[in-house]
Amino acid sequence: MSDPLVRMGGMDLLTSPLRDLLTQASAVLRDATSERALERATEHELAAQLGMIAELNRLGEALLIDAVGEVMRRSEPAVRDERMTSHLGCRDVTELIQQITRVEPRTAAKLQRAAKAVRPEVSATTGERLDAAFPSVRDAMLDGVLGTDGILAITAPLQETAPRVSAAARQEAADVVVAEARGEGPSAAPPLCAELLKIHAQAWALALDPDGAEPRERVAERRRALTLGVATPAGVPIHGLLVPEVAAQLQTIWDAQTSPKVAFDDPTAVDADGDLLPLPAMDDRTRAQKQHDAFAAALSVAATSGLLPTIGGYAPVLVVSVDEHDLVDGTGYAHVQGCDQPISIAIARHIACSGSIQRIVSRNDGRIIRLGTEERVFNRQQRRAIALRDGGCIIPGCGTPAAWCEIHHVTEYAQGGPTHTDNGVLLCWYHHRFLDRIGWKIRMNQGVPEVLAPPWHDISRRWRPTTTSPLRLKKRVLRT
């Protein structure tokens, strides 16, 4: 059955006006760029311009959301050949939106969720336009008050209460939050951003549905999962769903480990008073890489805490096997129990540096002829002493506390370096893992660690003692 609206349409009402808008917008952009309009604006002018650009963007999003909603409506027929997506050779609406608008799948999904919330339904038989699920949110969208983020911030928490809360009650709650978005709320506060609108909407959702958290928690508990995929040359994929409080705990760990660190002192730059100017730390890791490294550190802390269940009577141990000659020569590969992919000798050294080593001698045919005792690398008392001396990761500006650090043999254990406090320093997982690549050098000077910074940090290339220990810092201050 053909679409009644398509039958009665046939007139292109938008293409010409949209082309005019594109021409005007392109001219404004070219003029602003050539005249350096944004750079020449005062702060107040720039703020006003930013607000107008954002409003223009929200109006564009309103048109985009309505267009996406219409694509969704025309792609709903049960018969695949009657769908718009099929006519245009796409698998589904998300793929069609991606190809036409050039957005990523998550953005396409957000546009579809927004369209479901604010675009009026159309009768499949008469073509009559029905009310939107949230009329006040739609009006705010058409006025340029709300964009995609704002629409979802208001509607998503309220939609989660259905069907326990009536549609009328959800609409009334949305009306109040929309008033806050317009700057017309009970508190007479200025218009709220999407993040604050979401907080207000969540408060209304909890007030209307006080038991709503429990059903959601039961769903999350049933669907919780965490699995490791098949190892690949690029790494091991991880998949799953975390319950909200576990995700919050992990996010807290990430935030603590990825927060901005202190600045260094630039010995080449001084202000008018002769004081050193700060130089930001150079860390080219992406946030995702920093989060991976924080996760690795958390696993290391957990494994060495003594609080985890034992395996075969012992704490969880990551077993790495490597030929002694390969370890000494730095050639060949090592193997990790539970991982199909071999690892380099450098990684094996990193793991062994803060773990324990047991030497096993075997004949060429594999028979074990001597089994050495396990040699513990840095005992608890040594770790406490090193933590007292170093305070945390000794790389200046890192800031990782002692409890999250590993102990690094300055002279490698495989090269005869002793397991002694005069040969051990605290390093975070990242600096320990990539020490040979990031330019920092470490040496011990009569039991005190010193670092040689890379050229980008200190062009004088001097060895300098380093610590974040409060006691040592206090003594240093008192000496000056």
C-alpha positions in Angstrom: 0.0 0.0 0.0 1.5 3.3 -1.1 2.1 6.2 1.3 -0.9 8.7 1.4 1.4 11.6 2.0 3.6 10.7 -0.9 0.5 10.4 -3.2 -0.8 13.8 -2.2 2.6 15.4 -2.3 4.9 15.7 -5.3 6.0 19.3 -4.9 9.5 20.1 -3.7 9.0 22.7 -1.0 12.5 22.7 0.6 15.3 22.3 -1.9 15.3 25.9 -3.2 15.1 27.5 0.3 17.8 25.1 1.6 20.1 26.0 -1.3 19.7 29.7 -0.5 20.5 29.0 3.1 23.6 27.0 2.1 24.8 29.8 -0.2 24.3 32.4 2.6 26.0 30.3 5.2 28.9 29.6 2.9 29.3 33.3 2.2 29.2 34.2 5.9 31.9 31.5 6.6 34.1 32.8 3.8 33.8 36.4 4.9 34.4 35.5 8.6 37.5 33.6 7.7 39.0 36.1 5.2 38.3 39.1 7.5 39.4 37.1 10.6 36.2 38.3 12.2 36.3 35.9 15.2 39.9 36.9 16.0 39.1 40.6 15.8 36.0 40.4 18.0 36.1 41.5 21.7 35.3 38.9 24.3 31.7 40.0 24.6 31.3 40.1 20.8 32.8 36.6 20.5 30.5 35.3 23.2 27.4 36.7 21.4 28.6 35.3 18.1 29.2 31.9 19.6 25.6 31.9 21.0 24.1 32.9 17.6 26.2 30.2 15.8 25.0 27.6 18.3 21.3 28.7 17.8 21.8 28.5 14.0 23.2 25.0 14.6 20.2 24.0 16.7 17.8 25.2 14.0 19.7 23.1 11.5 19.5 20.1 13.9 15.7 20.6 14.1 15.4 20.3 10.3 17.7 17.3 10.4 15.8 15.6 13.2 12.5 16.0 11.3 14.1 14.7 8.1 15.4 11.7 10.0 12.0 11.1 11.5 10.4 11.1 8.0 13.1 8.7 6.8 12.2 6.4 9.7 8.5 6.6 8.9 9.0 5.7 5.3 11.2 2.8 6.3 8.7 1.1 8.6 6.6 -0.9 6.2 6.6 -4.6 7.0 7.4 -5.5 3.3 11.1 -4.8 2.8 10.7 -3.7 -0.8 8.4 -0.9 0.2 10.9 0.7 2.6 12.8 3.9 1.7 16.0 2.2 2.9 15.5 -0.6 0.4 14.8 1.8 -2.4 18.1 3.6 -1.7 20.1 0.4 -1.3 20.7 0.6 2.5 20.5 -2.1 5.1 18.7 0.2 7.7 18.0 3.8 8.7 21.3 4.1 10.5 23.3 3.2 7.4 21.2 5.6 5.2 21.8 8.5 7.6 25.5 7.7 7.8 25.9 7.7 4.0 23.9 10.9 3.4 24.9 13.0 6.4 28.5 11.6 6.9 28.1 11.1 10.6 29.2 8.2 12.8 26.7 5.5 13.9 26.3 6.9 17.4 25.3 10.3 16.0 22.9 8.6 13.6 21.4 6.7 16.6 21.0 9.9 18.6 19.2 11.6 15.8 16.8 8.7 15.5 16.1 8.7 19.3 15.5 12.5 19.2 13.1 12.1 16.2 11.1 9.5 18.1 10.7 11.9 21.0 9.6 15.0 19.2 8.4 14.3 15.7 4.6 14.0 15.4 3.3 10.6 14.4 1.4 10.4 11.1 -1.6 8.1 10.6 -0.8 5.3 8.3 -4.3 5.3 6.8 -5.4 9.0 6.6 -2.0 10.8 6.7 -3.3 12.9 9.6 -0.6 14.4 11.8 -0.9 13.3 15.5 0.6 14.9 18.6 4.3 14.4 19.4 5.2 12.4 22.5 6.6 15.6 24.1 4.9 18.7 22.5 6.7 21.3 24.6 10.1 19.8 23.7 9.2 19.9 20.0 8.1 23.6 20.3 11.5 24.4 22.0 13.3 22.6 19.2 11.5 24.6 16.5 12.3 27.8 18.4 16.0 26.9 18.3 16.1 26.5 22.1 17.0 22.8 22.1 19.2 20.7 19.9 19.8 17.0 19.8 21.6 16.9 23.1 19.0 19.0 24.9 16.1 16.9 23.5 17.6 13.7 24.7 18.6 15.1 28.0 15.0 15.9 28.8 13.1 13.0 27.1 15.4 10.0 27.7 15.0 9.9 31.6 11.3 10.5 31.3 10.8 7.9 28.6 12.4 5.3 30.9 9.5 5.6 33.3 7.0 4.3 30.8 4.6 2.5 31.2 4.7 2.9 35.0 4.1 6.7 34.6 1.3 8.0 32.4 2.1 9.9 29.2 0.3 13.0 30.6 2.5 13.0 33.7 5.7 12.7 31.6 4.6 15.6 29.4 3.9 17.8 32.4 7.4 17.1 33.8 8.9 17.8 30.4 7.0 21.2 30.3 8.7 22.2 33.6 12.2 21.2 32.4 11.7 22.9 29.0 10.9 26.1 30.9 14.3 25.8 32.5 15.8 25.4 29.1 14.1 28.6 28.0 15.3 30.5 31.1 11.7 30.7 32.3 11.8 28.2 35.1 10.6 28.6 38.7 14.1 29.6 39.8 14.4 32.3 37.1 17.8 31.0 36.3 19.4 31.6 32.8 18.8 28.9 30.2 20.3 25.6 31.2 22.8 23.5 29.3 22.0 19.9 28.3 23.9 18.5 31.2 21.9 20.4 33.8 18.6 19.7 31.9 19.4 16.0 32.2 19.8 16.3 35.9 16.5 18.1 36.2 14.8 15.5 34.0 16.2 12.7 36.1 15.0 14.3 39.3 11.5 14.4 37.8 11.7 10.8 36.7 12.7 9.7 40.2 9.9 11.8 41.7 7.3 10.3 39.4 8.6 6.8 39.6 10.2 6.2 42.9 10.4 2.4 42.3 11.9 2.9 38.8 15.5 2.3 39.8 14.9 -1.2 41.0 13.5 -2.6 37.6 16.4 -1.0 35.8 18.9 -2.4 38.2 17.4 -5.9 37.7 17.9 -5.6 34.0 21.4 -4.4 34.4 22.2 -7.2 36.8 20.9 -9.8 34.3 22.8 -8.3 31.4 26.1 -7.7 33.2 29.0 -9.3 31.4 32.7 -8.9 30.7 34.5 -11.1 28.2 37.9 -11.1 26.6 38.0 -11.7 22.8 40.4 -13.7 20.8 44.0 -12.3 20.9 45.1 -10.5 17.8 48.4 -9.0 16.7 47.0 -5.6 17.6 45.7 -6.6 21.1 42.9 -8.4 22.9 39.4 -6.9 22.5 37.2 -6.6 25.6 33.5 -6.6 25.5 30.6 -6.4 28.0 28.2 -4.3 30.1 29.0 -3.0 33.6 26.4 -2.3 36.2 26.3 1.4 36.8 28.1 1.4 40.2 31.0 -0.7 38.8 31.2 1.7 35.9 31.3 4.6 38.2 34.1 3.0 40.3 36.1 2.4 37.1 35.5 6.0 36.0 36.7 7.3 39.3 39.9 5.3 39.0 40.3 6.6 35.5 39.7 10.2 36.6 42.2 9.9 39.4 44.9 8.5 37.1 44.2 10.7 34.0 43.8 14.0 35.8 46.1 16.9 34.7 49.4 16.6 36.4 51.6 19.4 37.7 53.7 21.4 35.3 57.4 21.3 35.0 59.8 24.2 35.4 61.2 25.5 32.1 64.8 26.4 32.8 64.9 28.5 29.6 61.9 30.7 30.2 61.5 33.3 33.0 59.1 36.1 33.6 59.9 39.7 34.4 60.8 38.9 38.0 63.1 36.1 37.0 60.8 33.3 38.1 60.7 30.1 36.1 57.7 29.8 33.8 55.8 26.5 34.0 56.1 24.0 31.1 53.3 21.6 30.6 54.2 17.9 30.8 54.5 16.2 27.4 52.3 13.1 27.3 51.1 12.2 23.8 48.8 9.4 25.0 45.2 9.6 24.0 42.6 9.6 26.8 41.7 6.0 25.8 45.3 5.0 26.1 45.6 6.6 29.5 42.4 4.8 30.7 44.0 1.5 29.5 47.1 2.2 31.5 45.1 3.1 34.6 43.1 -0.1 34.2 46.4 -2.0 34.0 47.7 -0.3 37.2 44.4 -1.2 39.0 44.8 -4.8 38.0 48.3 -4.9 39.3 47.3 -3.3 42.6 44.5 -5.8 43.0 46.7 -8.8 42.1 49.3 -7.8 44.7 46.8 -6.8 47.4 46.5 -10.2 49.0 42.7 -9.8 49.0 41.8 -11.8 45.9 40.9 -15.5 46.0 43.8 -17.8 45.5 44.5 -20.2 42.6 45.9 -23.5 43.6 46.7 -22.0 47.1 48.5 -19.0 45.8 47.6 -15.4 44.8 46.8 -14.8 41.1 50.1 -14.9 39.3 50.7 -13.9 35.7 53.1 -16.6 34.5 55.7 -15.5 31.9 58.0 -18.1 30.4 61.2 -17.1 28.6 64.5 -18.8 27.7 67.3 -17.5 29.9 69.6 -16.8 27.0 66.9 -14.8 25.2 66.3 -12.8 28.3 70.0 -12.0 28.7 70.5 -11.3 25.0 67.2 -9.4 24.4 66.3 -11.6 21.5 63.4 -14.0 20.7 60.1 -14.1 22.4 58.4 -14.8 25.7 55.0 -16.4 26.4 52.3 -15.4 28.8 50.1 -18.1 30.3 46.5 -17.6 29.0 47.5 -15.5 26.0 47.9 -17.0 22.5 50.1 -14.2 21.2 53.9 -14.2 22.1 55.3 -11.1 23.8 58.7 -9.3 23.3 61.6 -9.7 25.7 61.1 -6.0 26.7 57.6 -6.7 28.0 58.8 -9.9 29.8 61.5 -7.8 31.5 58.8 -5.2 32.6 56.6 -7.9 34.1 59.6 -9.6 35.8 60.9 -6.4 37.2 58.0 -6.1 39.6 57.2 -9.7 40.0 59.1 -12.8 41.0 61.5 -15.1 39.2 61.9 -18.9 39.4 64.7 -20.5 37.4 63.9 -23.9 35.8 66.7 -25.8 34.1 65.7 -28.5 31.6 67.5 -30.6 29.0 67.0 -30.2 25.3 64.4 -33.0 25.4 62.3 -31.1 27.9 63.1 -33.0 31.1 63.4 -30.7 34.1 66.7 -31.4 35.8 66.8 -28.5 38.4 64.0 -26.4 39.9 65.1 -23.3 41.6 63.3 -21.6 44.5 61.1 -18.6 43.8 63.1 -15.3 44.2 60.8 -12.6 45.4 61.5 -9.2 43.9 61.3 -6.5 46.5 59.6 -7.6 49.7 57.0 -5.7 51.6 59.5 -3.9 53.9 61.6 -2.8 50.9 58.6 -1.5 49.1 57.6 0.6 52.2 61.1 2.0 52.4 61.2 2.9 48.7 57.8 4.5 48.9 58.9 6.6 51.9 62.0 7.8 49.9 60.3 8.4 46.5 56.8 9.4 47.4 55.3 8.2 44.1 56.4 7.8 40.5 59.7 9.5 40.3 59.2 10.9 36.8 58.6 14.7 37.4 55.0 15.8 36.9 53.5 12.3 36.9 51.9 12.4 40.3 50.9 8.7 40.5 50.9 7.8 44.2 53.2 5.0 45.6 50.3 2.6 46.1 49.7 2.6 42.3 53.3 2.2 41.4 55.6 -0.7 40.5 59.2 -1.0 41.6 61.7 -0.8 38.8 65.2 -2.3 38.9 67.5 0.5 37.8 70.1 -2.1 36.9 68.0 -5.0 35.5 67.7 -8.1 37.5 68.7 -10.2 34.6 71.9 -8.2 34.3 72.9 -8.8 37.9 71.0 -5.9 39.5 70.4 -6.5 43.2 67.0 -6.6 44.8 68.0 -3.8 47.1 66.5 -0.4 48.0 69.6 1.2 46.4 68.5 -0.3 43.1 64.7 0.1 43.1 62.6 3.1 42.3 58.9 3.7 42.0 57.4 4.1 38.5 53.8 4.1 37.4 52.7 1.4 35.0 53.0 3.7 31.9 56.5 5.1 32.7 57.7 1.6 33.7 56.3 0.0 30.6 57.6 2.6 28.1 60.7 3.9 29.9 63.0 3.0 27.1 60.9 4.9 24.6 59.9 8.2 26.3 63.4 9.7 26.7 63.8 9.7 30.5 66.9 8.1 32.1 67.3 6.9 35.7 70.4 6.3 37.8 71.1 5.8 41.4 73.6 8.1 43.2 74.5 6.6 46.6 71.1 5.2 47.0 69.2 8.3 45.8 67.4 8.2 42.4 68.2 10.8 39.9 66.6 11.4 36.5 67.9 12.8 33.2 65.1 14.6 31.4 64.6 14.4 27.6 65.6 17.5 25.6 62.1 18.9 25.4 62.0 19.2 29.2 65.5 20.3 30.1 67.9 21.4 27.5 70.7 21.6 30.1 70.7 17.8 30.2 71.6 17.6 33.9 71.0 14.7 36.2 68.7 15.8 39.0 67.4 14.1 42.2 63.7 13.7 42.3 61.0 12.8 44.9 57.5 13.6 45.9 58.0 12.4 49.5 56.6 15.0 51.9 59.4 14.4 54.4 62.2 14.8 51.8 60.6 17.8 50.3 60.2 19.4 53.7 63.9 18.8 54.5 64.8 20.3 51.0 62.8 23.5 51.8 64.4 23.8 55.2 67.9 23.6 53.7 67.2 26.5 51.3 
